[in-house]
């Protein structure tokens, strides 16, 4: 994919390095000249410009990007970049960093955001995950709360032990998308067996989260 990242601070550079290592084409757009450090991500294209300026995005060729990531440390900038990317350039996927959790409600489709990433929320979710075996933990919210990525770790006493995935009676508007087991990522097939300690990742609407708990015997 071709990915544009607005903001080449520590966060933006880290994302760029990860994407470059996975063979994606990356363009970093940075307003502050002191942050323009091509040697930090040599394989990326660097653009010294203000990503909030429509003309700058046009010159950078954002319309050719599959994904735009608004990764600056300023929520106002990230919202403007997201809105421009979606409405002016019809970018298919817009991901935005939320710096202040109090602003999280703004980061939705009205501002062109497909996925909002709040570091405090992610960290809190990971802490909860570490201590909440058997509980449902919400990791990410998509499309302004229309769907969530949720995780459940099956406890040692799970009634699902040894049963195949097809035995799960999941509610509508939910899907099991991955099973994490001992460092492996398993794309679930109907005949795959479930084991205690499995981390199950679901995409689901908020309305059916309680039904997922019930389907897992909680």
C-alpha positions as CSV (number, residue, x, y, z in Angstrom):
1,X,0.0,0.0,0.0
2,X,0.9,3.6,-0.3
3,X,0.6,5.4,3.0
4,X,0.9,9.0,3.9
5,X,1.8,9.9,7.5
6,X,1.1,13.5,8.8
7,X,3.6,14.1,11.6
8,X,7.2,12.9,11.7
9,X,7.7,13.0,15.4
10,X,8.6,9.9,17.4
11,X,5.2,8.3,16.8
12,X,5.1,9.1,13.1
13,X,8.6,7.8,12.5
14,X,8.0,4.6,14.5
15,X,4.9,3.9,12.4
16,X,6.8,4.6,9.2
17,X,9.6,2.2,10.1
18,X,7.1,-0.5,10.8
19,X,5.3,0.0,7.5
20,X,8.5,0.2,5.5
21,X,9.7,-3.1,7.0
22,X,6.4,-4.6,5.8
23,X,7.2,-3.4,2.2
24,X,4.7,-0.5,2.1
25,X,5.4,2.8,0.3
26,X,5.5,5.5,3.0
27,X,5.5,9.3,2.7
28,X,6.1,11.4,5.8
29,X,4.7,14.9,5.8
30,X,6.2,17.2,8.5
31,X,5.7,21.0,9.1
32,X,8.6,21.5,11.5
33,X,11.9,21.5,9.6
34,X,13.7,20.2,12.7
35,X,11.7,17.0,12.5
36,X,12.5,16.4,8.9
37,X,15.2,13.7,9.3
38,X,15.4,11.5,6.2
39,X,18.1,9.5,7.7
40,X,15.7,8.3,10.4
41,X,13.5,6.4,7.8
42,X,15.7,6.3,4.7
43,X,13.2,4.2,2.7
44,X,10.4,6.8,3.1
45,X,9.6,9.8,1.0
46,X,9.9,13.0,3.1
47,X,7.8,16.1,2.4
48,X,8.4,19.4,4.3
49,X,5.0,20.9,4.3
50,X,1.9,21.7,6.4
51,X,-0.5,18.8,6.1
52,X,-3.4,21.1,7.0
53,X,-2.9,23.0,3.8
54,X,-4.9,21.7,0.9
55,X,-2.3,22.8,-1.6
56,X,0.4,20.9,0.2
57,X,-1.5,17.7,0.2
58,X,-2.2,18.2,-3.5
59,X,1.5,18.6,-4.3
60,X,2.3,15.6,-2.2
61,X,-0.1,13.5,-4.2
62,X,-2.3,12.3,-1.3
63,X,-5.0,11.3,-3.8
64,X,-2.7,8.3,-4.8
65,X,-2.5,7.0,-1.2
66,X,-4.5,4.0,0.1
67,X,-4.2,5.1,3.7
68,X,-3.6,8.4,5.5
69,X,-2.4,8.4,9.1
70,X,-2.8,11.6,11.1
71,X,-0.1,11.1,13.8
72,X,0.8,14.6,15.1
73,X,0.7,15.5,18.7
74,X,-2.1,18.0,18.1
75,X,-5.7,16.8,18.0
76,X,-6.9,19.8,16.0
77,X,-4.3,19.1,13.3
78,X,-5.2,15.4,13.2
79,X,-8.8,16.2,12.7
80,X,-8.2,18.7,9.9
81,X,-5.8,16.3,8.1
82,X,-8.4,13.5,8.4
83,X,-11.2,15.6,7.1
84,X,-9.2,16.8,4.1
85,X,-7.9,13.3,3.3
86,X,-11.4,11.9,3.2
87,X,-13.5,14.7,1.7
88,X,-11.0,16.3,-0.7
89,X,-9.0,13.3,-1.8
90,X,-11.4,10.4,-1.1
91,X,-8.7,8.4,0.7
92,X,-10.1,4.9,1.4
93,X,-8.7,4.5,4.9
94,X,-8.0,7.3,7.4
95,X,-6.5,6.6,10.8
96,X,-6.1,9.3,13.4
97,X,-4.1,9.5,16.7
98,X,-6.1,10.9,19.6
99,X,-3.8,12.7,22.1
100,X,-6.4,13.9,24.6
101,X,-9.0,11.2,25.5
102,X,-11.5,14.0,26.1
103,X,-11.4,14.7,22.4
104,X,-12.1,11.1,21.4
105,X,-15.8,11.8,20.7
106,X,-14.8,14.1,17.8
107,X,-12.8,11.4,16.0
108,X,-15.5,9.8,13.9
109,X,-17.0,9.8,10.4
110,X,-18.1,13.4,10.6
111,X,-14.4,14.3,10.6
112,X,-13.4,11.7,8.0
113,X,-11.9,9.3,10.6
114,X,-12.3,5.6,10.0
115,X,-10.2,4.4,12.9
116,X,-9.3,6.5,16.0
117,X,-6.3,5.3,18.1
118,X,-6.2,6.6,21.7
119,X,-2.9,5.6,23.4
120,X,-4.4,5.9,26.9
121,X,-7.3,3.7,26.0
122,X,-5.1,1.1,24.4
123,X,-2.8,1.0,27.4
124,X,-5.7,0.8,29.8
125,X,-7.1,-2.1,27.7
126,X,-3.8,-3.9,27.7
127,X,-3.7,-3.6,31.5
128,X,-7.2,-4.9,31.8
129,X,-6.4,-7.7,29.5
130,X,-3.5,-8.8,31.7
131,X,-5.7,-9.1,34.8
132,X,-9.1,-9.9,33.4
133,X,-9.1,-13.5,32.1
134,X,-12.6,-14.4,31.2
135,X,-13.8,-10.8,30.9
136,X,-14.5,-9.0,27.6
137,X,-12.1,-6.1,27.0
138,X,-12.7,-3.5,24.3
139,X,-9.5,-2.7,22.5
140,X,-10.5,-0.4,19.6
141,X,-13.5,1.4,18.4
142,X,-14.3,1.8,14.7
143,X,-16.6,4.2,12.9
144,X,-17.5,6.4,15.8
145,X,-18.6,3.4,18.0
146,X,-20.5,1.5,15.3
147,X,-18.2,-1.5,15.8
148,X,-15.5,-2.5,18.3
149,X,-12.6,-4.9,18.5
150,X,-13.0,-6.8,21.7
151,X,-10.9,-9.6,23.3
152,X,-11.8,-12.4,25.6
153,X,-9.3,-14.8,27.2
154,X,-10.8,-18.2,27.8
155,X,-10.3,-19.2,31.5
156,X,-9.0,-22.6,32.6
157,X,-12.5,-23.6,33.5
158,X,-14.1,-22.7,30.1
159,X,-16.9,-25.0,29.0
160,X,-15.6,-24.5,25.4
161,X,-12.4,-26.5,26.0
162,X,-12.0,-29.0,23.2
163,X,-15.0,-27.8,21.3
164,X,-14.7,-26.6,17.7
165,X,-15.2,-23.0,16.6
166,X,-18.5,-23.9,14.9
167,X,-19.9,-24.7,18.4
168,X,-19.8,-20.9,19.2
169,X,-23.3,-19.5,18.8
170,X,-22.4,-15.9,18.2
171,X,-25.1,-13.2,17.8
172,X,-25.7,-11.3,14.6
173,X,-23.4,-8.3,14.0
174,X,-20.4,-10.1,15.5
175,X,-17.5,-12.2,14.1
176,X,-14.6,-14.1,15.5
177,X,-11.6,-12.8,13.5
178,X,-8.6,-14.3,15.2
179,X,-7.4,-16.6,18.0
180,X,-4.1,-15.8,19.7
181,X,-2.4,-18.9,21.2
182,X,1.1,-19.3,22.5
183,X,2.5,-16.6,20.3
184,X,0.6,-17.8,17.2
185,X,-2.1,-16.0,15.3
186,X,-4.8,-18.4,14.1
187,X,-7.4,-17.4,11.5
188,X,-10.3,-19.4,12.9
189,X,-11.8,-22.2,10.8
190,X,-15.0,-24.0,11.8
191,X,-13.2,-27.2,12.8
192,X,-10.4,-25.5,14.9
193,X,-10.6,-26.5,18.5
194,X,-10.7,-24.0,21.4
195,X,-8.4,-24.3,24.4
196,X,-8.2,-22.6,27.8
197,X,-5.9,-19.6,27.6
198,X,-6.9,-18.8,24.0
199,X,-7.4,-15.1,23.4
200,X,-10.4,-14.6,21.1
201,X,-10.6,-11.4,19.1
202,X,-14.1,-10.3,17.9
203,X,-15.4,-7.5,15.8
204,X,-18.9,-6.6,17.0
205,X,-21.3,-3.9,17.7
206,X,-21.6,-2.6,21.2
207,X,-25.2,-3.9,21.4
208,X,-24.2,-7.5,21.2
209,X,-21.2,-7.6,23.6
210,X,-23.3,-9.1,26.4
211,X,-24.5,-11.8,23.9
212,X,-20.9,-12.7,23.1
213,X,-20.2,-13.1,26.8
214,X,-23.2,-15.4,27.0
215,X,-22.1,-17.4,24.0
216,X,-18.7,-18.0,25.8
217,X,-20.4,-19.2,28.9
218,X,-19.7,-16.1,31.0
